[in-house]
Amino acid sequence: MDIETAPNKGYFWGLFDQNISHDQVEESSYILCWSAQWYGEKQMIHQYVKDKAVPRRQMLLAIHKLLDDADIVVHYNGTKFDIPVLNKEFFKHRITPPSPYKEVDLYKAVKRRFRFESNKMTAVAKQLGLAEKLNHEGFQMWVKCMEGQAEAWKKMSSYNKHDVVMLSELYTLLVPWIPNHPKMNIDIVDGCPKCGVKDQLQARGRQITTTMTYRRYQCQACGGWCRERIAEQGSRPQYV
């Protein structure tokens, strides 16, 4: 999932090193639109507020329902941005929290496991040969959407949806690299804990801890590594 937000509107005297107080803010930021897609499905779910006559609460209830249904939510830097913004909007509109879900933040995975020259999603996608972000006119697209211009909304919707397409492609490649990925094989016998694909685990040596030895496996579908839950009987660690 991905959201796009309007900027704060306010009054200020200069362009550099400004300390803007709360009483200078005319209108706080709010969610313009959001897009989401169930992983593995083609349908794109998208909602937006064209003008202030359309209740924002209606748009928020729709994504609240998706979060409530989801076990895992995938985003890019959503831990710091998308999710807190959504929670703020839910709170402001007196919407109770959705049921608990786990988060997979691809930004955190990229930053932790790799060293790209930039951790921005478009830069990482370009390095991997994936679809890049759609070009647009910049800040003015947001301004025009806030003014209700139809052509700007059309571009904004395409931009927002395309970000989710990028997220899905990037997630597919990143799955085996994501540490502590939520378990995907809870209801699947012999399924990979990272991607959930069944009967694709190949035994690849052993993992030795300070007290036990476990059989180790690599998924032939996603490339992720895992080990058995139960240690080998009578196992003891060997030290080198």
Residue pairs with C-beta under 8 A, 6 or more apart in sequence:
1 34
1 35
1 36
1 37
1 63
1 66
1 73
1 74
1 75
1 78
1 82
1 164
1 167
2 34
2 35
2 36
2 75
2 76
2 78
2 82
2 160
2 163
2 164
2 167
3 31
3 32
3 33
3 34
3 82
3 85
3 86
3 160
4 31
4 32
4 33
4 34
4 142
4 156
4 159
4 160
5 29
5 30
5 31
5 32
5 85
6 27
6 29
6 30
6 31
6 32
6 142
6 145
6 146
7 29
7 139
7 142
8 25
8 27
8 28
8 29
9 25
9 26
9 27
10 20
10 24
10 25
10 26
10 27
11 24
11 26
12 18
12 20
12 24
29 85
30 56
30 89
31 49
31 56
31 59
31 60
31 85
31 86
31 89
32 48
32 49
32 142
32 145
32 146
32 156
33 46
33 47
33 48
33 49
33 59
33 156
33 157
33 160
34 46
34 47
34 48
34 59
34 63
34 160
35 44
35 45
35 46
35 157
35 160
35 161
35 163
35 164
36 44
36 45
36 46
36 63
36 66
36 164
37 43
37 44
37 45
37 164
37 165
37 168
39 74
39 168
39 171
44 161
44 164
44 165
45 62
45 66
46 157
46 160
46 161
47 59
47 62
47 63
48 59
48 153
48 156
48 157
48 160
49 56
49 59
50 148
50 150
50 153
51 148
56 89
56 93
57 93
57 95
60 86
60 89
60 90
60 93
60 95
61 95
63 86
64 90
64 95
64 98
67 73
67 86
67 98
67 99
67 101
68 98
68 99
70 101
71 101
71 102
71 182
72 101
72 102
72 103
72 104
72 182
73 83
73 101
73 102
73 103
73 104
74 103
74 104
74 106
74 167
74 168
74 171
75 82
75 83
75 103
75 104
75 105
75 106
75 167
76 105
76 106
76 107
76 121
76 163
76 167
76 170
77 105
77 107
78 103
78 105
78 107
79 103
79 105
79 107
79 108
83 103
87 97
89 95
90 96
90 97
90 98
102 182
104 171
104 178
104 181
104 182
106 121
106 167
106 170
106 171
106 174
106 178
107 119
107 121
109 174
109 177
109 178
109 179
110 116
110 119
110 124
110 174
111 119
112 179
113 177
113 178
113 179
114 177
116 123
116 124
116 127
117 123
118 124
121 133
121 163
121 166
121 167
121 170
122 132
122 133
122 166
124 170
125 131
125 132
125 133
125 166
125 169
125 170
126 132
128 170
128 173
130 166
130 169
130 170
130 173
131 162
131 165
131 166
131 169
132 166
133 159
133 162
133 163
133 166
134 155
134 158
134 159
134 162
136 155
136 156
136 159
137 155
141 152
141 155
141 156
141 159
142 156
144 151
144 152
145 152
145 153
145 156
175 181
175 194
175 195
175 222
175 224
176 194
176 195
176 219
176 222
176 223
176 224
176 225
178 194
181 193
181 194
181 224
183 193
184 191
184 192
184 193
184 194
184 195
184 196
185 191
185 192
185 193
185 196
188 196
188 198
189 198
190 198
190 199
190 201
191 197
191 198
192 198
192 200
192 201
192 219
192 221
192 222
192 224
192 226
193 224
193 226
194 219
194 222
194 224
194 226
195 219
195 221
195 222
195 224
197 219
197 221
197 222
200 219
200 220
200 221
201 217
201 218
201 219
201 220
201 226
202 217
202 218
202 219
202 220
203 215
203 216
203 217
204 216
204 217
204 218
204 225
205 216
206 213
206 214
206 215
206 216
206 232
207 213
207 214
207 215
207 216
207 227
208 214
208 237
208 238
209 237
210 237
211 237
212 231
212 232
212 235
212 237
213 231
213 232
213 235
213 236
213 237
214 227
214 228
214 230
214 231
214 232
214 235
215 227
215 228
215 232
216 225
216 226
216 227
217 225
217 226
217 227
217 228
218 224
218 225
218 226
219 225
219 226
